Amino acid sequence: MTKSRVEAFSDGVLAIIITIMVLELRPPHGVALESLRPLVPVFLSYVLSFVYIGIYWNNHHHMLHAVHGVSGWVLWANLHLLFWLSLVPFATAWVGEEPGESWPAAVYGFVLLMASFAYPLLENALLALPGSDSTLSQAVGTRWKERISGLGYALGIGAAFLLPWLSYALYVAVAALWFVPDRRIEAALTRSPP
């Protein structure tokens, strides 16, 4: 099967996710600069979630660019990833409304953790496609970023019940880790274009 429909569908879902998140940004109820203060947590949760969706979109794009086709297993693995990412607007809105509370911080981390489990499943489904010498298989290494991310999310979930702001710091740290694009796939594409 060709990969173009998976790419187009995924791009559309991610665009809708971002649209839903931005629609949660409501204007202040006043005209003074001070009326923006209550919206700071909402805006910061939006920025962090936007960065996360951008990171997933970027890596998803590179990963699919490195393969020639997809399989039924890839389609389901991709839907699994999109399911968890589709919950980001809900978690983002809850964090924005209740930034100092434990459960919103923990649920936000749980959604990120589950998406971080879903992404390697998609990667593994793509690696299982015929042609073990594919560009993607050449690019995938030790996956240290994935392991550190999972640990960061798990620690963030636990920290949410002690100090919610510490959990957000951990989520920001994981995003910063991924903000620098993973150059493995780009390097492999340079060596052997798909």
C-alpha positions as a Python dict, from the first residue, in 0.01 Angstrom:
ca = {
    (1, 'M'): (0, 0, 0),
    (2, 'T'): (114, 352, -63),
    (3, 'K'): (187, 584, 226),
    (4, 'S'): (28, 900, 83),
    (5, 'R'): (-314, 846, 245),
    (6, 'V'): (-156, 778, 585),
    (7, 'E'): (47, 1098, 556),
    (8, 'A'): (-252, 1306, 443),
    (9, 'F'): (-484, 1166, 711),
    (10, 'S'): (-225, 1213, 986),
    (11, 'D'): (-151, 1568, 875),
    (12, 'G'): (-524, 1645, 880),
    (13, 'V'): (-575, 1499, 1227),
    (14, 'L'): (-277, 1688, 1367),
    (15, 'A'): (-401, 2012, 1207),
    (16, 'I'): (-742, 1958, 1368),
    (17, 'I'): (-578, 1891, 1706),
    (18, 'I'): (-395, 2224, 1686),
    (19, 'T'): (-715, 2398, 1574),
    (20, 'I'): (-908, 2258, 1871),
    (21, 'M'): (-635, 2375, 2108),
    (22, 'V'): (-625, 2728, 1969),
    (23, 'L'): (-1004, 2753, 1992),
    (24, 'E'): (-966, 2704, 2369),
    (25, 'L'): (-780, 3037, 2386),
    (26, 'R'): (-1051, 3284, 2481),
    (27, 'P'): (-1006, 3661, 2489),
    (28, 'P'): (-987, 3827, 2831),
    (29, 'H'): (-1293, 3978, 2995),
    (30, 'G'): (-1139, 4320, 3021),
    (31, 'V'): (-938, 4573, 2826),
    (32, 'A'): (-654, 4627, 3070),
    (33, 'L'): (-328, 4438, 3039),
    (34, 'E'): (-395, 4297, 3386),
    (35, 'S'): (-695, 4105, 3245),
    (36, 'L'): (-448, 3878, 3061),
    (37, 'R'): (-300, 3745, 3388),
    (38, 'P'): (-560, 3467, 3439),
    (39, 'L'): (-497, 3350, 3082),
    (40, 'V'): (-123, 3291, 3132),
    (41, 'P'): (-162, 2924, 3237),
    (42, 'V'): (-398, 2862, 2945),
    (43, 'F'): (-151, 3017, 2702),
    (44, 'L'): (150, 2833, 2847),
    (45, 'S'): (-31, 2497, 2832),
    (46, 'Y'): (-120, 2574, 2470),
    (47, 'V'): (241, 2658, 2383),
    (48, 'L'): (374, 2337, 2540),
    (49, 'S'): (110, 2125, 2367),
    (50, 'F'): (167, 2300, 2035),
    (51, 'V'): (538, 2221, 2065),
    (52, 'Y'): (459, 1856, 2140),
    (53, 'I'): (223, 1822, 1844),
    (54, 'G'): (486, 1991, 1626),
    (55, 'I'): (751, 1747, 1746),
    (56, 'Y'): (529, 1449, 1668),
    (57, 'W'): (436, 1590, 1328),
    (58, 'N'): (801, 1656, 1242),
    (59, 'N'): (921, 1311, 1347),
    (60, 'H'): (619, 1140, 1190),
    (61, 'H'): (691, 1318, 862),
    (62, 'H'): (1056, 1213, 864),
    (63, 'M'): (973, 856, 960),
    (64, 'L'): (718, 810, 682),
    (65, 'H'): (949, 977, 434),
    (66, 'A'): (1203, 703, 504),
    (67, 'V'): (974, 417, 394),
    (68, 'H'): (819, 322, 61),
    (69, 'G'): (481, 187, 171),
    (70, 'V'): (261, 84, 460),
    (71, 'S'): (75, -225, 580),
    (72, 'G'): (-245, -288, 772),
    (73, 'W'): (-44, -308, 1095),
    (74, 'V'): (108, 34, 1017),
    (75, 'L'): (-240, 180, 965),
    (76, 'W'): (-355, 55, 1307),
    (77, 'A'): (-34, 163, 1479),
    (78, 'N'): (-73, 508, 1324),
    (79, 'L'): (-434, 532, 1445),
    (80, 'H'): (-318, 428, 1791),
    (81, 'L'): (-71, 717, 1796),
    (82, 'L'): (-331, 961, 1664),
    (83, 'F'): (-577, 848, 1931),
    (84, 'W'): (-343, 948, 2213),
    (85, 'L'): (-248, 1272, 2039),
    (86, 'S'): (-616, 1355, 1993),
    (87, 'L'): (-648, 1364, 2374),
    (88, 'V'): (-387, 1640, 2399),
    (89, 'P'): (-645, 1922, 2356),
    (90, 'F'): (-854, 1783, 2644),
    (91, 'A'): (-552, 1753, 2874),
    (92, 'T'): (-425, 2094, 2763),
    (93, 'A'): (-758, 2262, 2843),
    (94, 'W'): (-775, 2097, 3185),
    (95, 'V'): (-420, 2201, 3271),
    (96, 'G'): (-493, 2554, 3152),
    (97, 'E'): (-798, 2579, 3376),
    (98, 'E'): (-645, 2409, 3682),
    (99, 'P'): (-266, 2450, 3653),
    (100, 'G'): (-185, 2401, 4022),
    (101, 'E'): (-389, 2083, 4067),
    (102, 'S'): (-249, 1730, 4072),
    (103, 'W'): (-492, 1539, 3854),
    (104, 'P'): (-477, 1767, 3548),
    (105, 'A'): (-95, 1758, 3561),
    (106, 'A'): (-98, 1378, 3597),
    (107, 'V'): (-351, 1325, 3317),
    (108, 'Y'): (-149, 1552, 3089),
    (109, 'G'): (160, 1342, 3162),
    (110, 'F'): (-35, 1019, 3111),
    (111, 'V'): (-149, 1130, 2764),
    (112, 'L'): (211, 1221, 2677),
    (113, 'L'): (335, 888, 2816),
    (114, 'M'): (86, 688, 2611),
    (115, 'A'): (174, 880, 2294),
    (116, 'S'): (539, 810, 2368),
    (117, 'F'): (455, 436, 2383),
    (118, 'A'): (248, 455, 2063),
    (119, 'Y'): (520, 621, 1855),
    (120, 'P'): (772, 333, 1883),
    (121, 'L'): (492, 88, 1802),
    (122, 'L'): (439, 275, 1476),
    (123, 'E'): (813, 282, 1419),
    (124, 'N'): (833, -95, 1482),
    (125, 'A'): (542, -157, 1243),
    (126, 'L'): (728, 39, 975),
    (127, 'L'): (1050, -149, 1050),
    (128, 'A'): (865, -481, 1008),
    (129, 'L'): (781, -396, 648),
    (130, 'P'): (970, -597, 385),
    (131, 'G'): (1319, -467, 320),
    (132, 'S'): (1513, -480, 643),
    (133, 'D'): (1784, -271, 482),
    (134, 'S'): (1547, 26, 454),
    (135, 'T'): (1651, 379, 529),
    (136, 'L'): (1445, 375, 849),
    (137, 'S'): (1612, 62, 982),
    (138, 'Q'): (1951, 223, 916),
    (139, 'A'): (1845, 533, 1109),
    (140, 'V'): (1696, 373, 1420),
    (141, 'G'): (1956, 333, 1687),
    (142, 'T'): (1948, 284, 2062),
    (143, 'R'): (1632, 493, 2110),
    (144, 'W'): (1780, 665, 2413),
    (145, 'K'): (1556, 969, 2365),
    (146, 'E'): (1247, 749, 2375),
    (147, 'R'): (1360, 584, 2699),
    (148, 'I'): (1447, 913, 2867),
    (149, 'S'): (1112, 1058, 2754),
    (150, 'G'): (914, 772, 2906),
    (151, 'L'): (1105, 808, 3230),
    (152, 'G'): (1048, 1186, 3231),
    (153, 'Y'): (674, 1143, 3179),
    (154, 'A'): (649, 876, 3449),
    (155, 'L'): (839, 1097, 3693),
    (156, 'G'): (617, 1389, 3595),
    (157, 'I'): (304, 1188, 3665),
    (158, 'G'): (437, 1098, 4010),
    (159, 'A'): (552, 1453, 4078),
    (160, 'A'): (204, 1583, 3993),
    (161, 'F'): (79, 1451, 4327),
    (162, 'L'): (360, 1616, 4521),
    (163, 'L'): (432, 1935, 4333),
    (164, 'P'): (243, 1990, 4004),
    (165, 'W'): (486, 2255, 3883),
    (166, 'L'): (770, 2001, 3899),
    (167, 'S'): (574, 1775, 3664),
    (168, 'Y'): (540, 2061, 3415),
    (169, 'A'): (914, 2126, 3439),
    (170, 'L'): (975, 1761, 3352),
    (171, 'Y'): (735, 1779, 3056),
    (172, 'V'): (912, 2092, 2931),
    (173, 'A'): (1250, 1920, 2971),
    (174, 'V'): (1135, 1624, 2761),
    (175, 'A'): (1000, 1861, 2494),
    (176, 'A'): (1335, 2043, 2494),
    (177, 'L'): (1509, 1709, 2440),
    (178, 'W'): (1301, 1649, 2127),
    (179, 'F'): (1292, 2009, 2008),
    (180, 'V'): (1625, 1951, 1838),
    (181, 'P'): (1519, 1731, 1545),
    (182, 'D'): (1633, 1371, 1535),
    (183, 'R'): (1902, 1382, 1269),
    (184, 'R'): (1932, 1002, 1233),
    (185, 'I'): (1663, 979, 967),
    (186, 'E'): (1786, 1284, 776),
    (187, 'A'): (2139, 1143, 777),
    (188, 'A'): (2015, 803, 657),
    (189, 'L'): (1809, 969, 383),
    (190, 'T'): (2120, 1152, 265),
    (191, 'R'): (2310, 822, 246),
    (192, 'S'): (2034, 632, 67),
    (193, 'P'): (1728, 824, -54),
    (194, 'P'): (1399, 625, -48),
}
